Amino acid sequence: MIDRRSFLGLGAAVTAFARCQTAKADSRQVFPKDYSYNGKLIRIPFPGVQGKLRVWVIGDSHFALRDSRDDAFADNYKRMGQWGGDTKAFEKLLAKAKTEKPDMLLLVGDIISFPTLANVEFVKAQLDACGIPWFYTAGNHDWHFEGVSGSDLAQREEWTRKRLMPLHQGADPFMSSRVVKGVRIVAIDNSAYHILPEQVDFWKREAAKGDPIALIMHVPFWHEGWSVTSCACPTWGAATDPYPDIERRERWAEKLMPSTFDFRRAVFSTPNLVGIFTGHHHRLQFARAEGQNCFGTPEARKGEHLEVEIG
């Protein structure tokens, strides 16, 4: 089932207001990490923003469009093709965005369920037509044709290059950034769970620039009690892989690259971090972890999204 993933041990409902410890940079500047949520909008006060930055976070729409150009992969998309997301709901969501005019749309992966040409073309055409700047990072389904041989990292590399580049708009598909109203938004592709050393280095360079920084990626970070299908889970590996047979893929590697844990430490020690925005678990999630804000977006497959105001 598409909505099989869930966080464990996150507690009950979202609170209307959350607080945490402040973090101090070497300059002794204090960065507030309070945020509020009124049932519609997350507000995160933060210094250094030019006015208010309004973003919509969109993930897990899971479109399953295909046509004769990809008939050769019919066997590889037949399972995920059963649960295709509602294209009309997506069009309605973008029409609402055109009316409300957020500064940017942040797409946090699994926008499509497999990399058919029809899927990619539909998403890009809709985003281009809405007229709002958008920023995309991939999820584990975006580049995956089930039953195709090769490790997740190898398949991600191959099918990202072959099919997903139009959604990256000329940026590096695995690590890139944009600055909007003084906020540095960094996209890191962790859709294969591993973080590469060069991605860690990229994050450190971007964070060291000192402006408010927000991280978007597909898979949420792991914390005690959270699902193994999280980033930097210490028990992640071949022995705990829940879905290799269902997803007709190679088992996960025996363990994660050490750089994955380096990345987690680097992100959570970033004093100028506004928040981490993810998808993958198909539900609205708020967590305060090690003094940092973590937000998971509900699934766009049902027409839902996350609205955020920073500044």
C-alpha positions in Angstrom: 0.0 0.0 0.0 1.3 3.5 -0.7 0.5 4.8 2.8 2.3 1.9 4.5 5.0 4.1 6.1 4.6 5.8 9.5 6.6 7.4 12.2 6.6 5.5 15.5 6.4 7.0 18.9 5.8 10.6 17.9 2.9 11.0 20.4 -0.6 12.3 19.8 -1.9 15.3 18.0 0.0 18.3 16.8 0.2 21.0 19.5 -0.8 24.5 18.6 2.4 26.0 19.8 5.8 24.5 20.4 9.0 25.7 22.0 12.5 24.5 22.2 16.0 25.5 23.4 17.7 28.2 21.5 21.0 27.5 19.7 24.0 29.8 19.7 26.4 30.4 16.9 30.0 31.2 17.4 29.1 34.8 17.1 26.8 34.4 20.2 23.8 35.3 18.1 20.7 33.6 19.4 18.4 32.0 16.8 14.8 31.5 18.1 13.2 28.1 17.2 9.7 28.8 18.4 6.9 28.1 15.9 3.1 28.3 15.9 0.5 26.3 14.0 -3.1 27.4 13.7 -4.4 24.4 11.9 -3.6 25.8 8.5 -0.3 27.8 8.6 3.0 27.1 10.4 4.7 30.4 11.4 8.4 30.4 12.2 9.9 33.7 13.4 13.5 34.0 12.4 16.0 36.8 12.0 17.5 37.7 8.6 14.4 37.1 6.5 13.5 39.9 4.0 9.9 40.4 5.1 8.0 37.1 5.2 8.8 34.1 3.2 5.8 32.0 2.4 6.3 28.5 1.0 4.0 25.5 0.3 5.6 22.1 0.9 4.2 19.4 -1.4 5.0 15.7 -1.4 3.8 12.2 -2.2 1.3 12.9 -4.9 2.3 9.6 -6.5 1.1 10.1 -10.0 0.9 7.0 -12.2 0.6 8.4 -15.7 1.9 6.3 -18.6 1.5 5.9 -22.3 2.8 3.8 -25.2 6.2 5.4 -25.0 6.9 3.4 -21.9 5.1 0.1 -22.8 8.5 -1.7 -22.4 8.2 -0.9 -18.6 4.5 -2.0 -18.2 5.5 -4.9 -15.9 7.7 -2.6 -13.9 5.0 -0.1 -13.0 1.9 -2.4 -12.8 1.8 -2.5 -9.0 2.3 1.2 -8.3 0.1 2.0 -11.2 -2.9 0.8 -9.2 -2.7 3.7 -6.7 -2.1 6.7 -8.9 -2.6 10.1 -7.3 -5.5 12.3 -8.4 -4.3 14.7 -11.1 -7.4 16.9 -10.6 -6.5 17.3 -6.9 -3.0 18.5 -7.9 -4.4 20.9 -10.5 -6.8 22.3 -7.9 -4.0 22.7 -5.4 -1.9 24.6 -7.9 -4.9 26.8 -8.9 -5.2 27.6 -5.2 -1.5 28.5 -5.1 -2.0 30.9 -8.0 -4.7 32.7 -6.0 -2.8 32.8 -2.7 0.6 33.4 -4.3 3.2 31.8 -2.0 6.8 32.7 -2.8 7.8 29.2 -3.7 6.6 25.6 -4.0 8.9 23.0 -2.3 8.4 19.6 -3.7 9.8 16.9 -1.4 9.6 13.8 -3.5 7.4 10.9 -4.6 5.6 13.3 -6.8 5.4 10.4 -9.2 5.3 6.7 -8.6 7.7 5.7 -11.4 9.7 7.7 -14.0 7.6 7.5 -17.1 7.8 10.2 -19.6 4.1 11.0 -19.2 4.5 11.4 -15.4 7.4 13.8 -15.7 5.9 15.8 -18.5 2.6 16.2 -16.6 4.3 17.5 -13.4 6.6 19.9 -15.2 3.8 21.3 -17.4 1.5 21.9 -14.4 4.3 23.6 -12.4 5.4 25.7 -15.2 1.8 26.8 -15.9 1.1 27.8 -12.3 3.7 30.6 -12.6 5.1 30.2 -9.1 8.8 29.3 -8.6 9.3 25.8 -7.5 12.2 23.6 -6.2 12.2 19.8 -6.4 14.0 16.9 -4.7 13.3 13.3 -5.5 11.7 10.5 -3.5 12.4 6.8 -3.6 9.6 6.2 -6.1 10.3 9.0 -8.5 13.2 7.1 -10.1 12.2 3.5 -9.4 10.8 1.0 -12.0 10.1 -2.0 -9.9 11.8 -5.2 -11.0 14.7 -3.4 -12.8 18.1 -4.7 -11.7 20.6 -2.7 -9.8 21.1 -1.2 -6.3 19.0 1.8 -5.2 22.0 4.1 -5.6 22.7 2.9 -9.1 19.0 3.1 -10.2 18.7 6.6 -8.7 21.7 7.7 -10.7 20.6 6.2 -13.9 16.9 7.2 -13.9 17.4 10.6 -12.4 19.8 11.4 -15.3 17.5 9.7 -17.9 14.1 11.0 -16.8 14.0 13.5 -13.9 16.3 16.2 -15.0 13.5 18.5 -16.3 12.1 18.7 -12.8 15.5 19.8 -11.5 15.5 22.8 -13.9 19.3 22.7 -14.5 20.4 22.2 -10.9 22.4 19.4 -9.5 19.8 16.7 -8.8 21.4 15.5 -5.6 22.4 18.7 -3.9 21.5 22.3 -4.7 20.3 25.5 -3.1 18.3 28.7 -3.7 18.1 31.9 -1.7 14.6 33.4 -1.5 14.0 36.5 0.6 17.2 35.9 2.5 16.4 32.3 3.3 18.8 29.7 1.9 16.8 26.6 0.9 18.9 23.5 0.4 17.7 20.4 -1.3 19.5 17.2 -0.5 18.4 14.0 -2.2 18.3 11.2 0.4 15.8 9.1 -1.4 18.1 6.0 -1.3 18.6 6.6 2.4 22.4 7.0 2.1 24.0 10.5 2.1 27.2 10.8 0.0 30.3 12.5 1.4 30.0 15.3 -1.2 26.5 16.0 0.0 27.8 16.4 3.5 30.4 18.8 2.3 27.8 20.8 0.3 25.6 21.2 3.4 28.5 22.4 5.5 29.5 25.0 2.9 25.9 26.3 2.5 25.3 26.4 6.3 28.6 28.2 6.9 27.3 31.2 4.8 25.3 32.1 7.9 22.0 33.2 6.5 18.8 31.4 7.6 18.8 28.0 6.1 16.0 25.4 5.5 16.5 21.8 4.4 14.2 19.9 2.1 14.6 16.2 1.5 12.3 13.3 1.0 13.1 10.9 4.0 12.7 12.3 7.5 15.6 12.0 10.0 15.5 9.1 12.4 15.1 9.6 16.2 14.6 7.1 19.0 11.4 5.2 18.4 11.0 6.2 14.8 10.5 3.9 11.8 13.5 2.2 10.2 12.3 3.9 6.9 13.9 7.1 8.2 17.3 8.7 7.4 20.2 7.7 9.6 18.4 5.0 11.4 21.1 2.9 13.2 19.3 -0.4 12.5 18.8 0.4 8.8 20.2 -2.4 6.6 19.5 -5.6 4.8 18.4 -7.4 7.9 15.6 -4.8 8.6 14.5 -4.0 5.0 10.7 -4.4 5.1 9.8 -4.2 1.4 12.4 -5.7 -1.1 10.0 -8.4 -2.3 7.0 -6.1 -2.5 9.0 -3.5 -4.4 10.9 -6.0 -6.5 14.3 -4.5 -5.8 17.6 -5.5 -4.3 17.8 -5.6 -0.5 19.2 -2.5 1.2 22.9 -2.6 1.7 24.2 -4.2 4.9 24.5 -0.7 6.5 24.4 2.9 5.8 27.4 4.9 4.6 29.2 6.6 7.6 28.6 9.9 5.8 24.9 9.5 6.4 25.5 9.9 10.1 28.0 12.7 9.5 25.2 14.5 7.7 22.7 14.1 10.5 25.2 15.5 13.0 26.1 18.4 10.7 22.4 19.3 10.2 21.4 19.1 13.8 24.4 21.2 14.9 23.5 24.0 12.5 22.5 27.1 14.6 21.0 29.0 11.7 18.7 26.1 10.7 15.1 27.3 10.3 13.6 23.8 9.9 13.7 20.4 8.1 10.9 19.7 5.6 10.2 16.2 4.4 7.6 13.8 2.9 7.8 10.0 2.7 5.6 9.1 5.7 2.3 10.5 4.2 1.1 12.4 7.1 1.3 15.8 8.8 4.2 15.5 11.4 5.7 18.0 13.8 8.7 17.1 15.9 11.3 18.9 18.0 14.5 17.0 17.8 17.7 18.0 19.4 16.6 21.6 19.4 15.6 21.7 15.7 12.2 21.8 14.0 11.2 18.9 11.8 8.1 19.0 9.7 6.5 16.3 7.5 3.9 17.1 4.9 0.7 15.3 4.4 0.3 13.5 1.1 -0.6 15.6 -2.0 -2.2 12.4 -3.3 -5.2 13.6 -1.3 -4.8 17.2 -2.3 -3.0 18.2 0.9 0.1 20.2 1.5 2.0 22.2 4.2 1.9 26.0 4.3 4.8 27.7 6.1 5.7 31.4 6.8 9.2 32.2 7.8 10.3 35.5 9.2 
